[in-house]
Each structure stands twice: as structure tokens, then as C-alpha cells.
Amino acid sequence: ILYKRVAINEISGEDLDIAVVKELIASFPKSVDDNSTSSPLPVVITVGKVHLTVNPFEEQGILISKTVLDIEDVMYASDELNIDNLALQVDTNVAKVLLNASLDDGKLIIDKLSAEEIDSVSLEKMFLTKEVDSTEAEKTEKEKAKTDKTVKTEKKEALNPLVPTEVELKQLFVSIMPRLYKSANIEPVS
């Protein structure tokens, strides 16, 4: 504490319940005064290892059956976040996602990103089932135009130093499950 440095060897959480986590986050007090400025913590925090797993849950029609997050060597300071190794595995009813990445000086380096066994039939049913009539589409376009004008007139905020400003993707792998289209057929390569 005298050196304004906190070192944590390991953080581990097994079988987290997402509903409880959401309730916990919602319980934090919200700032009442819009003019209040929250300053970052004046300490450096380092964490050797983080391991989290989450119980299966459903979010917006997607069943997430397995979630595993492993992180090594995290360093947080008031204007900086560095992560030497981040490994995320998420298995859902629409795809299996794997991510291996690191974050260094605002640069997100994605060593490997894979989305395997994408169930395009399920995704289509989830997102493309609603028919939009022409009058509703026109309303949506008018609302979007108003929003665009509002965004252009607002002041530009400074970028958060914790958000990556550059992304390097080294390897991307995507596979789609076989399916039959009305005029085409996708089959596995043998």
C-alpha cells in the first residue's frame, strides 16, 4: 500500500451464477450527480492468474452451456491495462467460440479467434424471422436519421485509455454446420 501497488496472486471463481452476478452489478449505487467526475484508482493492481467458469445460462435465446475464462499476468493502472494472456472458451447452441489474445499498450493482439460449428439455421430463426413492412421500415429510417444528426452535434468525448485503439488479428477460423438452402446445399468437405 505504501508504494501504491496491490499484487494479487490468483482470483478464481467456479460455477458462477450469471443471475446472481447481474443482481450484484445492479446493486452498486449509481452516481446521482451528472457533473461528478470519477477518477481512476491511484494504485497499480497486478494479478498473476484469473480463472472463472460460469454455470449454463440462456441469454436472448442463446443457450450458453460452457464458459471458461483464463487470464495470466494482468496489470491495471489509472490509464493503462495490460494482459499477457487471455483464453476464453464459450460453447453455445449456435457456435463454439475460442479466443486467445493479449492486450499491450492499447493494442489488442488476437492470436487465435475461432467460431466453429456455427448453426446458421438457428441464427437465421433468431434474427431474421420478423418481416418488416414498408411503413415500419420508413419510420426506422427517419428515426435513424434523427439519431445520426443528434450524434453529430454532440461533443466528442476523449477515448477511454482502457479501450484498445488498435487490433491485430493473427488467425481466424470459422466453420458452418451443414445446411440446405432453397437453391444451394452446404455439405462437409471430406
VEXVEX-55541 format. One record per atom (N, C-alpha, C): residue number from 1; residue in one letter; x, z, y negated. Coordinates in nm, 2 decimals. Last residue first. Example, Ala and Ser with C-alpha at 12.3 -4.5 7.8 and 13.67 -1.06 7.14 Angstrom:
BEGIN
ATOM   seq   type        u        w        v
ATOM     2      S     1.28     0.71     0.22
ATOM     2      S     1.37     0.71     0.11
ATOM     2      S     1.29     0.79     0.00
ATOM     1      A     1.32     0.78     0.57
ATOM     1      A     1.23     0.78     0.45
ATOM     1      A     1.32     0.78     0.33
This chain:
BEGIN
ATOM   seq   type        u        w        v
ATOM   190      S    -1.49    -4.74     3.35
ATOM   190      S    -1.43    -4.70     3.48
ATOM   190      S    -1.28    -4.73     3.49
ATOM   189      V    -1.67    -4.61     3.09
ATOM   189      V    -1.57    -4.70     3.13
ATOM   189      V    -1.50    -4.65     3.25
ATOM   188      P    -2.03    -4.57     3.10
ATOM   188      P    -1.90    -4.52     3.10
ATOM   188      P    -1.80    -4.62     3.14
ATOM   187      E    -2.23    -4.77     2.88
ATOM   187      E    -2.20    -4.72     3.01
ATOM   187      E    -2.06    -4.66     3.01
ATOM   186      I    -2.50    -4.86     2.68
ATOM   186      I    -2.37    -4.80     2.68
ATOM   186      I    -2.34    -4.73     2.81
ATOM   185      N    -2.68    -5.14     2.62
ATOM   185      N    -2.66    -5.04     2.71
ATOM   185      N    -2.52    -4.99     2.70
ATOM   184      A    -2.93    -5.28     2.39
ATOM   184      A    -2.79    -5.26     2.44
ATOM   184      A    -2.78    -5.15     2.53
ATOM   183      S    -3.19    -5.28     2.30
ATOM   183      S    -3.12    -5.41     2.32
ATOM   183      S    -2.98    -5.40     2.37
ATOM   182      K    -3.26    -5.01     2.31
ATOM   182      K    -3.36    -5.11     2.34
ATOM   182      K    -3.29    -5.24     2.37
ATOM   181      Y    -3.00    -4.83     2.49
ATOM   181      Y    -3.07    -4.87     2.36
ATOM   181      Y    -3.17    -4.98     2.40
ATOM   180      L    -2.92    -4.57     2.70
ATOM   180      L    -2.98    -4.70     2.69
ATOM   180      L    -3.05    -4.72     2.56
ATOM   179      R    -2.61    -4.40     2.73
ATOM   179      R    -2.75    -4.41     2.70
ATOM   179      R    -2.79    -4.55     2.69
ATOM   178      P    -2.34    -4.17     2.80
ATOM   178      P    -2.41    -4.30     2.83
ATOM   178      P    -2.55    -4.29     2.78
ATOM   177      M    -2.20    -3.98     2.53
ATOM   177      M    -2.26    -3.99     2.66
ATOM   177      M    -2.33    -4.12     2.68
ATOM   176      I    -1.90    -4.06     2.35
ATOM   176      I    -2.05    -4.05     2.35
ATOM   176      I    -2.10    -4.06     2.49
ATOM   175      S    -1.62    -3.90     2.21
ATOM   175      S    -1.68    -3.97     2.32
ATOM   175      S    -1.83    -3.95     2.32
ATOM   174      V    -1.34    -3.90     2.01
ATOM   174      V    -1.48    -3.89     2.01
ATOM   174      V    -1.53    -3.97     2.14
ATOM   173      F    -1.06    -3.76     1.86
ATOM   173      F    -1.11    -3.82     1.98
ATOM   173      F    -1.26    -3.79     1.98
ATOM   172      L    -0.78    -3.78     1.65
ATOM   172      L    -0.93    -3.77     1.65
ATOM   172      L    -0.97    -3.84     1.78
ATOM   171      Q    -0.49    -3.65     1.50
ATOM   171      Q    -0.55    -3.70     1.62
ATOM   171      Q    -0.70    -3.67     1.62
ATOM   170      K    -0.43    -3.58     1.23
ATOM   170      K    -0.33    -3.65     1.32
ATOM   170      K    -0.40    -3.71     1.44
ATOM   169      L    -0.53    -3.57     0.91
ATOM   169      L    -0.58    -3.58     1.04
ATOM   169      L    -0.49    -3.65     1.13
ATOM   168      E    -0.49    -3.38     0.63
ATOM   168      E    -0.42    -3.47     0.72
ATOM   168      E    -0.48    -3.46     0.86
ATOM   167      V    -0.62    -3.32     0.32
ATOM   167      V    -0.65    -3.31     0.46
ATOM   167      V    -0.57    -3.42     0.53
ATOM   166      E    -0.61    -3.12     0.02
ATOM   166      E    -0.56    -3.23     0.10
ATOM   166      E    -0.58    -3.21     0.25
ATOM   165      T    -0.71    -2.89    -0.07
ATOM   165      T    -0.71    -3.00    -0.16
ATOM   165      T    -0.67    -3.13    -0.10
ATOM   164      P    -0.90    -2.63     0.07
ATOM   164      P    -0.80    -2.73     0.08
ATOM   164      P    -0.82    -2.84    -0.01
ATOM   163      V    -0.97    -2.34    -0.12
ATOM   163      V    -1.03    -2.46    -0.06
ATOM   163      V    -0.92    -2.56    -0.05
ATOM   162      L    -0.85    -2.15    -0.26
ATOM   162      L    -0.85    -2.12    -0.12
ATOM   162      L    -0.91    -2.24    -0.05
ATOM   161      P    -0.87    -2.21    -0.53
ATOM   161      P    -0.74    -2.23    -0.47
ATOM   161      P    -0.74    -2.21    -0.32
ATOM   160      N    -1.14    -2.39    -0.64
ATOM   160      N    -1.11    -2.26    -0.57
ATOM   160      N    -0.97    -2.29    -0.50
ATOM   159      L    -1.12    -2.57    -0.94
ATOM   159      L    -1.12    -2.57    -0.80
ATOM   159      L    -1.08    -2.43    -0.75
ATOM   158      A    -1.33    -2.50    -1.22
ATOM   158      A    -1.20    -2.51    -1.16
ATOM   158      A    -1.21    -2.50    -1.01
ATOM   157      E    -1.62    -2.69    -1.29
ATOM   157      E    -1.56    -2.57    -1.26
ATOM   157      E    -1.42    -2.59    -1.20
ATOM   156      K    -1.76    -2.88    -1.55
ATOM   156      K    -1.68    -2.88    -1.43
ATOM   156      K    -1.61    -2.75    -1.41
ATOM   155      K    -2.08    -2.83    -1.68
ATOM   155      K    -1.94    -2.81    -1.69
ATOM   155      K    -1.87    -2.82    -1.55
ATOM   154      E    -2.34    -3.09    -1.64
ATOM   154      E    -2.29    -2.95    -1.62
ATOM   154      E    -2.14    -2.95    -1.64
ATOM   153      T    -2.40    -3.35    -1.64
ATOM   153      T    -2.40    -3.29    -1.77
ATOM   153      T    -2.34    -3.14    -1.76
ATOM   152      K    -2.40    -3.43    -1.37
ATOM   152      K    -2.30    -3.50    -1.46
ATOM   152      K    -2.29    -3.42    -1.60
ATOM   151      V    -2.62    -3.29    -1.27
ATOM   151      V    -2.48    -3.26    -1.22
ATOM   151      V    -2.38    -3.31    -1.32
ATOM   150      T    -2.83    -3.42    -1.40
ATOM   150      T    -2.80    -3.28    -1.42
ATOM   150      T    -2.66    -3.24    -1.38
ATOM   149      K    -2.82    -3.67    -1.28
ATOM   149      K    -2.80    -3.66    -1.43
ATOM   149      K    -2.76    -3.51    -1.46
ATOM   148      D    -2.87    -3.61    -1.01
ATOM   148      D    -2.74    -3.67    -1.05
ATOM   148      D    -2.71    -3.65    -1.20
ATOM   147      T    -3.13    -3.51    -1.04
ATOM   147      T    -3.03    -3.42    -0.99
ATOM   147      T    -2.89    -3.48    -1.03
ATOM   146      K    -3.26    -3.75    -1.10
ATOM   146      K    -3.27    -3.64    -1.19
ATOM   146      K    -3.15    -3.54    -1.16
ATOM   145      A    -3.21    -3.90    -0.87
ATOM   145      A    -3.16    -3.95    -1.00
ATOM   145      A    -3.16    -3.84    -1.10
ATOM   144      K    -3.35    -3.75    -0.68
ATOM   144      K    -3.21    -3.76    -0.67
ATOM   144      K    -3.15    -3.81    -0.80
ATOM   143      E    -3.61    -3.79    -0.77
ATOM   143      E    -3.56    -3.66    -0.77
ATOM   143      E    -3.41    -3.66    -0.77
ATOM   142      K    -3.63    -4.07    -0.72
ATOM   142      K    -3.64    -4.02    -0.85
ATOM   142      K    -3.59    -3.88    -0.87
ATOM   141      E    -3.60    -4.07    -0.43
ATOM   141      E    -3.50    -4.14    -0.52
ATOM   141      E    -3.51    -4.09    -0.66
ATOM   140      T    -3.83    -3.93    -0.36
ATOM   140      T    -3.70    -3.87    -0.33
ATOM   140      T    -3.59    -3.94    -0.41
ATOM   139      K    -4.03    -4.10    -0.45
ATOM   139      K    -4.02    -3.97    -0.51
ATOM   139      K    -3.88    -3.91    -0.48
ATOM   138      E    -3.97    -4.32    -0.27
ATOM   138      E    -3.96    -4.34    -0.41
ATOM   138      E    -3.94    -4.20    -0.48
ATOM   137      A    -4.04    -4.20    -0.03
ATOM   137      A    -3.90    -4.24    -0.05
ATOM   137      A    -3.87    -4.26    -0.20
ATOM   136      E    -4.31    -4.16    -0.06
ATOM   136      E    -4.23    -4.05    -0.05
ATOM   136      E    -4.08    -4.08    -0.07
ATOM   135      T    -4.39    -4.43    -0.07
ATOM   135      T    -4.41    -4.35    -0.19
ATOM   135      T    -4.33    -4.22    -0.18
ATOM   134      S    -4.32    -4.52     0.19
ATOM   134      S    -4.25    -4.58     0.07
ATOM   134      S    -4.27    -4.49    -0.05
ATOM   133      D    -4.27    -4.25     0.44
ATOM   133      D    -4.35    -4.37     0.38
ATOM   133      D    -4.28    -4.41     0.24
ATOM   132      V    -4.06    -4.19     0.70
ATOM   132      V    -4.08    -4.16     0.55
ATOM   132      V    -4.16    -4.28     0.50
ATOM   131      E    -4.07    -4.03     1.01
ATOM   131      E    -4.09    -4.16     0.93
ATOM   131      E    -4.12    -4.12     0.79
ATOM   130      K    -3.85    -3.83     1.19
ATOM   130      K    -3.95    -3.84     1.08
ATOM   130      K    -3.95    -3.97     1.01
ATOM   129      T    -3.64    -3.86     1.36
ATOM   129      T    -3.78    -3.87     1.42
ATOM   129      T    -3.88    -3.88     1.31
ATOM   128      L    -3.37    -3.82     1.33
ATOM   128      L    -3.43    -3.95     1.30
ATOM   128      L    -3.57    -3.96     1.34
ATOM   127      F    -3.28    -3.57     1.42
ATOM   127      F    -3.26    -3.61     1.28
ATOM   127      F    -3.33    -3.74     1.24
ATOM   126      M    -3.35    -3.52     1.69
ATOM   126      M    -3.34    -3.41     1.59
ATOM   126      M    -3.35    -3.46     1.45
ATOM   125      K    -3.33    -3.77     1.82
ATOM   125      K    -3.45    -3.70     1.82
ATOM   125      K    -3.46    -3.59     1.71
ATOM   124      E    -3.05    -3.81     1.78
ATOM   124      E    -3.15    -3.91     1.72
ATOM   124      E    -3.29    -3.84     1.72
ATOM   123      L    -2.94    -3.61     1.93
ATOM   123      L    -2.92    -3.61     1.79
ATOM   123      L    -3.02    -3.70     1.72
ATOM   122      S    -3.03    -3.69     2.19
ATOM   122      S    -3.07    -3.56     2.13
ATOM   122      S    -3.06    -3.56     1.98
ATOM   121      V    -2.88    -3.93     2.21
ATOM   121      V    -3.03    -3.93     2.22
ATOM   121      V    -3.09    -3.80     2.16
ATOM   120      S    -2.62    -3.86     2.19
ATOM   120      S    -2.68    -3.94     2.08
ATOM   120      S    -2.83    -3.94     2.09
ATOM   119      D    -2.43    -3.62     2.27
ATOM   119      D    -2.56    -3.67     2.32
ATOM   119      D    -2.64    -3.73     2.21
ATOM   118      I    -2.09    -3.65     2.32
ATOM   118      I    -2.20    -3.64     2.22
ATOM   118      I    -2.32    -3.70     2.28
ATOM   117      E    -1.86    -3.58     2.47
ATOM   117      E    -1.99    -3.58     2.53
ATOM   117      E    -2.10    -3.57     2.43
ATOM   116      E    -1.66    -3.43     2.21
ATOM   116      E    -1.68    -3.50     2.34
ATOM   116      E    -1.82    -3.49     2.39
ATOM   115      A    -1.47    -3.45     1.95
ATOM   115      A    -1.61    -3.43     1.97
ATOM   115      A    -1.65    -3.50     2.10
ATOM   114      S    -1.17    -3.31     1.83
ATOM   114      S    -1.24    -3.39     1.93
ATOM   114      S    -1.39    -3.35     1.94
ATOM   113      L    -0.88    -3.30     1.66
ATOM   113      L    -1.02    -3.28     1.65
ATOM   113      L    -1.09    -3.37     1.75
ATOM   112      K    -0.56    -3.18     1.61
ATOM   112      K    -0.65    -3.25     1.70
ATOM   112      K    -0.79    -3.21     1.67
ATOM   111      D    -0.43    -3.11     1.37
ATOM   111      D    -0.35    -3.16     1.48
ATOM   111      D    -0.44    -3.24     1.58
ATOM   110      I    -0.50    -3.11     1.05
ATOM   110      I    -0.57    -3.11     1.17
ATOM   110      I    -0.49    -3.18     1.28
ATOM   109      I    -0.40    -2.93     0.79
ATOM   109      I    -0.34    -3.03     0.88
ATOM   109      I    -0.42    -3.01     1.01
ATOM   108      L    -0.48    -2.89     0.46
ATOM   108      L    -0.53    -2.87     0.59
ATOM   108      L    -0.47    -2.98     0.69
ATOM   107      K    -0.30    -2.76     0.20
ATOM   107      K    -0.31    -2.88     0.28
ATOM   107      K    -0.36    -2.84     0.42
ATOM   106      G    -0.26    -2.52     0.05
ATOM   106      G    -0.37    -2.61     0.02
ATOM   106      G    -0.39    -2.74     0.10
ATOM   105      D    -0.04    -2.42     0.20
ATOM   105      D    -0.03    -2.45     0.06
ATOM   105      D    -0.14    -2.55     0.01
ATOM   104      D    -0.17    -2.49     0.50
ATOM   104      D    -0.04    -2.46     0.44
ATOM   104      D    -0.04    -2.51     0.29
ATOM   103      L    -0.33    -2.45     0.80
ATOM   103      L    -0.35    -2.46     0.66
ATOM   103      L    -0.23    -2.41     0.59
ATOM   102      S    -0.40    -2.62     1.11
ATOM   102      S    -0.33    -2.52     1.03
ATOM   102      S    -0.36    -2.55     0.88
ATOM   101      A    -0.58    -2.67     1.42
ATOM   101      A    -0.54    -2.70     1.28
ATOM   101      A    -0.45    -2.59     1.23
ATOM   100      N    -0.79    -2.80     1.65
ATOM   100      N    -0.66    -2.73     1.64
ATOM   100      N    -0.61    -2.77     1.51
ATOM    99      L    -1.11    -2.80     1.79
ATOM    99      L    -1.03    -2.82     1.67
ATOM    99      L    -0.90    -2.74     1.68
ATOM    98      L    -1.37    -2.94     1.98
ATOM    98      L    -1.24    -2.87     1.98
ATOM    98      L    -1.17    -2.90     1.85
ATOM    97      V    -1.70    -2.95     2.09
ATOM    97      V    -1.61    -2.97     1.98
ATOM    97      V    -1.49    -2.88     1.99
ATOM    96      K    -1.94    -3.12     2.26
ATOM    96      K    -1.83    -3.02     2.28
ATOM    96      K    -1.73    -3.05     2.17
ATOM    95      A    -2.29    -3.17     2.19
ATOM    95      A    -2.15    -3.21     2.19
ATOM    95      A    -2.06    -3.09     2.22
ATOM    94      V    -2.55    -3.07     2.22
ATOM    94      V    -2.53    -3.21     2.17
ATOM    94      V    -2.39    -3.26     2.17
ATOM    93      N    -2.55    -2.82     2.30
ATOM    93      N    -2.63    -2.91     2.38
ATOM    93      N    -2.62    -3.05     2.33
ATOM    92      T    -2.20    -2.71     2.27
ATOM    92      T    -2.34    -2.71     2.23
ATOM    92      T    -2.42    -2.81     2.32
ATOM    91      D    -1.91    -2.53     2.23
ATOM    91      D    -1.99    -2.61     2.32
ATOM    91      D    -2.14    -2.60     2.29
ATOM    90      V    -1.63    -2.51     2.04
ATOM    90      V    -1.77    -2.49     2.03
ATOM    90      V    -1.84    -2.58     2.13
ATOM    89      Q    -1.32    -2.37     1.96
ATOM    89      Q    -1.39    -2.44     2.07
ATOM    89      Q    -1.54    -2.40     2.05
ATOM    88      L    -1.04    -2.37     1.76
ATOM    88      L    -1.18    -2.34     1.76
ATOM    88      L    -1.24    -2.43     1.87
ATOM    87      A    -0.75    -2.24     1.64
ATOM    87      A    -0.81    -2.31     1.75
ATOM    87      A    -0.95    -2.27     1.76
ATOM    86      L    -0.49    -2.25     1.41
ATOM    86      L    -0.63    -2.22     1.42
ATOM    86      L    -0.68    -2.30     1.54
ATOM    85      N    -0.19    -2.13     1.28
ATOM    85      N    -0.25    -2.20     1.40
ATOM    85      N    -0.40    -2.15     1.41
ATOM    84      D    -0.12    -2.04     1.03
ATOM    84      D    -0.02    -2.12     1.11
ATOM    84      D    -0.09    -2.19     1.22
ATOM    83      I    -0.26    -2.05     0.72
ATOM    83      I    -0.29    -2.02     0.86
ATOM    83      I    -0.20    -2.10     0.94
ATOM    82      N    -0.28    -1.92     0.39
ATOM    82      N    -0.21    -1.99     0.49
ATOM    82      N    -0.24    -1.95     0.63
ATOM    81      L    -0.41    -1.91     0.08
ATOM    81      L    -0.44    -1.88     0.21
ATOM    81      L    -0.36    -1.97     0.30
ATOM    80      E    -0.40    -1.79    -0.26
ATOM    80      E    -0.34    -1.87    -0.15
ATOM    80      E    -0.39    -1.82    -0.02
ATOM    79      D    -0.44    -1.62    -0.46
ATOM    79      D    -0.46    -1.76    -0.49
ATOM    79      D    -0.41    -1.85    -0.38
ATOM    78      S    -0.41    -1.36    -0.36
ATOM    78      S    -0.52    -1.39    -0.45
ATOM    78      S    -0.54    -1.53    -0.48
ATOM    77      A    -0.34    -1.42    -0.01
ATOM    77      A    -0.30    -1.36    -0.14
ATOM    77      A    -0.41    -1.41    -0.24
ATOM    76      Y    -0.31    -1.41     0.34
ATOM    76      Y    -0.40    -1.42     0.22
ATOM    76      Y    -0.34    -1.35     0.10
ATOM    75      M    -0.21    -1.55     0.63
ATOM    75      M    -0.16    -1.48     0.51
ATOM    75      M    -0.25    -1.51     0.39
ATOM    74      V    -0.20    -1.54     0.98
ATOM    74      V    -0.28    -1.56     0.86
ATOM    74      V    -0.21    -1.48     0.74
ATOM    73      D    -0.12    -1.59     1.28
ATOM    73      D    -0.04    -1.58     1.15
ATOM    73      D    -0.12    -1.62     1.03
ATOM    72      E    -0.37    -1.76     1.45
ATOM    72      E    -0.25    -1.68     1.45
ATOM    72      E    -0.18    -1.69     1.32
ATOM    71      I    -0.70    -1.75     1.60
ATOM    71      I    -0.61    -1.78     1.48
ATOM    71      I    -0.49    -1.70     1.49
ATOM    70      D    -0.96    -1.87     1.78
ATOM    70      D    -0.83    -1.80     1.79
ATOM    70      D    -0.75    -1.85     1.67
ATOM    69      L    -1.29    -1.86     1.88
ATOM    69      L    -1.20    -1.88     1.77
ATOM    69      L    -1.08    -1.80     1.79
ATOM    68      V    -1.55    -2.00     2.06
ATOM    68      V    -1.43    -1.92     2.07
ATOM    68      V    -1.34    -1.96     1.95
ATOM    67      T    -1.87    -2.02     2.18
ATOM    67      T    -1.79    -2.03     2.06
ATOM    67      T    -1.67    -1.94     2.08
ATOM    66      K    -2.12    -2.17     2.37
ATOM    66      K    -1.99    -2.11     2.37
ATOM    66      K    -1.92    -2.13     2.24
ATOM    65      S    -2.37    -2.27     2.31
ATOM    65      S    -2.36    -2.19     2.43
ATOM    65      S    -2.22    -2.12     2.43
ATOM    64      I    -2.60    -2.34     2.08
ATOM    64      I    -2.45    -2.32     2.08
ATOM    64      I    -2.43    -2.22     2.20
ATOM    63      L    -2.84    -2.57     2.05
ATOM    63      L    -2.81    -2.45     2.13
ATOM    63      L    -2.65    -2.44     2.14
ATOM    62      I    -3.01    -2.67     1.77
ATOM    62      I    -2.89    -2.69     1.84
ATOM    62      I    -2.85    -2.56     1.92
ATOM    61      G    -3.22    -2.61     1.60
ATOM    61      G    -3.25    -2.70     1.72
ATOM    61      G    -3.12    -2.72     1.81
ATOM    60      Q    -3.10    -2.45     1.41
ATOM    60      Q    -3.17    -2.57     1.37
ATOM    60      Q    -3.18    -2.67     1.49
ATOM    59      E    -2.94    -2.27     1.65
ATOM    59      E    -2.94    -2.29     1.50
ATOM    59      E    -2.99    -2.43     1.48
ATOM    58      E    -2.91    -2.02     1.89
ATOM    58      E    -2.97    -2.15     1.85
ATOM    58      E    -2.98    -2.16     1.70
ATOM    57      F    -2.64    -1.89     2.09
ATOM    57      F    -2.75    -1.88     1.99
ATOM    57      F    -2.80    -2.02     1.96
ATOM    56      P    -2.42    -1.68     2.29
ATOM    56      P    -2.50    -1.81     2.27
ATOM    56      P    -2.61    -1.78     2.17
ATOM    55      N    -2.19    -1.47     2.11
ATOM    55      N    -2.29    -1.49     2.22
ATOM    55      N    -2.37    -1.62     2.19
ATOM    54      V    -1.86    -1.56     2.03
ATOM    54      V    -1.99    -1.54     1.99
ATOM    54      V    -2.09    -1.56     2.10
ATOM    53      T    -1.53    -1.43     1.98
ATOM    53      T    -1.62    -1.50     2.07
ATOM    53      T    -1.76    -1.47     2.02
ATOM    52      L    -1.21    -1.42     1.83
ATOM    52      L    -1.36    -1.40     1.82
ATOM    52      L    -1.43    -1.49     1.92
ATOM    51      H    -0.91    -1.31     1.73
ATOM    51      H    -0.98    -1.37     1.85
ATOM    51      H    -1.12    -1.33     1.84
ATOM    50      V    -0.62    -1.33     1.55
ATOM    50      V    -0.76    -1.31     1.54
ATOM    50      V    -0.82    -1.38     1.66
ATOM    49      K    -0.30    -1.19     1.47
ATOM    49      K    -0.39    -1.26     1.56
ATOM    49      K    -0.53    -1.23     1.53
ATOM    48      G    -0.18    -1.10     1.23
ATOM    48      G    -0.10    -1.16     1.33
ATOM    48      G    -0.19    -1.25     1.42
ATOM    47      V    -0.24    -1.12     0.89
ATOM    47      V    -0.30    -1.09     1.02
ATOM    47      V    -0.22    -1.16     1.12
ATOM    46      T    -0.18    -0.99     0.56
ATOM    46      T    -0.14    -1.07     0.67
ATOM    46      T    -0.20    -1.02     0.80
ATOM    45      I    -0.25    -0.99     0.23
ATOM    45      I    -0.30    -0.94     0.36
ATOM    45      I    -0.25    -1.04     0.46
ATOM    44      V    -0.16    -0.86    -0.08
ATOM    44      V    -0.13    -0.97     0.02
ATOM    44      V    -0.17    -0.91     0.15
ATOM    43      V    -0.37    -0.78    -0.36
ATOM    43      V    -0.28    -0.74    -0.24
ATOM    43      V    -0.26    -0.87    -0.16
ATOM    42      P    -0.58    -0.77    -0.54
ATOM    42      P    -0.44    -0.78    -0.59
ATOM    42      P    -0.34    -0.74    -0.48
ATOM    41      L    -0.85    -0.99    -0.47
ATOM    41      L    -0.78    -0.86    -0.44
ATOM    41      L    -0.64    -0.88    -0.48
ATOM    40      P    -0.98    -1.17    -0.76
ATOM    40      P    -0.93    -1.16    -0.62
ATOM    40      P    -0.86    -1.02    -0.60
ATOM    39      S    -1.26    -1.07    -0.96
ATOM    39      S    -1.12    -1.10    -0.95
ATOM    39      S    -1.08    -1.08    -0.81
ATOM    38      S    -1.55    -1.19    -1.07
ATOM    38      S    -1.49    -1.11    -0.96
ATOM    38      S    -1.35    -1.16    -0.95
ATOM    37      T    -1.72    -1.14    -1.37
ATOM    37      T    -1.62    -1.22    -1.30
ATOM    37      T    -1.56    -1.13    -1.19
ATOM    36      S    -2.05    -1.15    -1.49
ATOM    36      S    -1.94    -1.07    -1.43
ATOM    36      S    -1.84    -1.17    -1.36
ATOM    35      N    -2.25    -1.29    -1.58
ATOM    35      N    -2.13    -1.30    -1.66
ATOM    35      N    -2.02    -1.23    -1.60
ATOM    34      D    -2.47    -1.23    -1.43
ATOM    34      D    -2.41    -1.36    -1.41
ATOM    34      D    -2.28    -1.37    -1.48
ATOM    33      D    -2.52    -0.93    -1.27
ATOM    33      D    -2.48    -0.99    -1.40
ATOM    33      D    -2.41    -1.12    -1.38
ATOM    32      V    -2.56    -0.87    -1.00
ATOM    32      V    -2.68    -0.88    -1.09
ATOM    32      V    -2.64    -0.95    -1.22
ATOM    31      S    -2.43    -0.98    -0.70
ATOM    31      S    -2.40    -0.95    -0.84
ATOM    31      S    -2.52    -0.97    -0.92
ATOM    30      K    -2.56    -0.82    -0.41
ATOM    30      K    -2.54    -0.94    -0.49
ATOM    30      K    -2.51    -0.90    -0.63
ATOM    29      P    -2.44    -0.63    -0.14
ATOM    29      P    -2.50    -0.64    -0.27
ATOM    29      P    -2.46    -0.77    -0.34
ATOM    28      F    -2.49    -0.72     0.20
ATOM    28      F    -2.40    -0.70     0.09
ATOM    28      F    -2.47    -0.71    -0.04
ATOM    27      S    -2.68    -0.79     0.38
ATOM    27      S    -2.69    -0.66     0.33
ATOM    27      S    -2.59    -0.63     0.22
ATOM    26      A    -2.62    -1.05     0.47
ATOM    26      A    -2.73    -1.03     0.38
ATOM    26      A    -2.74    -0.90     0.32
ATOM    25      I    -2.42    -0.98     0.66
ATOM    25      I    -2.38    -1.05     0.54
ATOM    25      I    -2.49    -1.04     0.43
ATOM    24      L    -2.58    -0.85     0.85
ATOM    24      L    -2.47    -0.77     0.78
ATOM    24      L    -2.43    -0.84     0.65
ATOM    23      E    -2.74    -1.05     0.93
ATOM    23      E    -2.80    -0.94     0.87
ATOM    23      E    -2.70    -0.86     0.79
ATOM    22      K    -2.55    -1.22     1.05
ATOM    22      K    -2.63    -1.27     0.94
ATOM    22      K    -2.69    -1.15     0.86
ATOM    21      V    -2.47    -1.05     1.26
ATOM    21      V    -2.37    -1.09     1.16
ATOM    21      V    -2.44    -1.14     1.04
ATOM    20      V    -2.70    -1.04     1.41
ATOM    20      V    -2.65    -0.92     1.35
ATOM    20      V    -2.55    -0.95     1.24
ATOM    19      A    -2.72    -1.31     1.49
ATOM    19      A    -2.83    -1.25     1.41
ATOM    19      A    -2.78    -1.12     1.34
ATOM    18      I    -2.49    -1.34     1.65
ATOM    18      I    -2.50    -1.41     1.52
ATOM    18      I    -2.61    -1.35     1.43
ATOM    17      D    -2.30    -1.11     1.81
ATOM    17      D    -2.44    -1.15     1.80
ATOM    17      D    -2.46    -1.21     1.66
ATOM    16      L    -2.00    -1.15     1.98
ATOM    16      L    -2.07    -1.12     1.86
ATOM    16      L    -2.21    -1.18     1.86
ATOM    15      D    -1.82    -1.13     2.21
ATOM    15      D    -1.96    -1.15     2.22
ATOM    15      D    -2.04    -1.10     2.10
ATOM    14      E    -1.55    -0.95     2.05
ATOM    14      E    -1.61    -1.02     2.17
ATOM    14      E    -1.76    -1.02     2.17
ATOM    13      G    -1.30    -0.96     1.83
ATOM    13      G    -1.44    -0.94     1.84
ATOM    13      G    -1.50    -1.02     1.96
ATOM    12      S    -1.00    -0.85     1.68
ATOM    12      S    -1.07    -0.90     1.80
ATOM    12      S    -1.22    -0.87     1.80
ATOM    11      I    -0.71    -0.87     1.51
ATOM    11      I    -0.85    -0.85     1.49
ATOM    11      I    -0.92    -0.92     1.61
ATOM    10      E    -0.38    -0.73     1.48
ATOM    10      E    -0.48    -0.81     1.56
ATOM    10      E    -0.62    -0.77     1.52
ATOM     9      N    -0.21    -0.63     1.28
ATOM     9      N    -0.16    -0.69     1.39
ATOM     9      N    -0.26    -0.78     1.46
ATOM     8      I    -0.20    -0.65     0.93
ATOM     8      I    -0.29    -0.62     1.05
ATOM     8      I    -0.23    -0.70     1.17
ATOM     7      A    -0.07    -0.53     0.64
ATOM     7      A    -0.04    -0.60     0.76
ATOM     7      A    -0.13    -0.56     0.87
ATOM     6      V    -0.09    -0.55     0.30
ATOM     6      V    -0.16    -0.49     0.41
ATOM     6      V    -0.13    -0.58     0.53
ATOM     5      R     0.07    -0.47     0.00
ATOM     5      R     0.07    -0.56     0.12
ATOM     5      R     0.00    -0.48     0.23
ATOM     4      K     0.17    -0.33    -0.22
ATOM     4      K     0.05    -0.42    -0.24
ATOM     4      K     0.05    -0.52    -0.12
ATOM     3      Y     0.36    -0.15    -0.18
ATOM     3      Y     0.41    -0.28    -0.20
ATOM     3      Y     0.29    -0.39    -0.22
ATOM     2      L     0.20     0.07    -0.12
ATOM     2      L     0.29     0.07    -0.24
ATOM     2      L     0.34    -0.06    -0.28
ATOM     1      I     0.08     0.00     0.12
ATOM     1      I     0.00     0.00     0.00
ATOM     1      I     0.09     0.00    -0.13
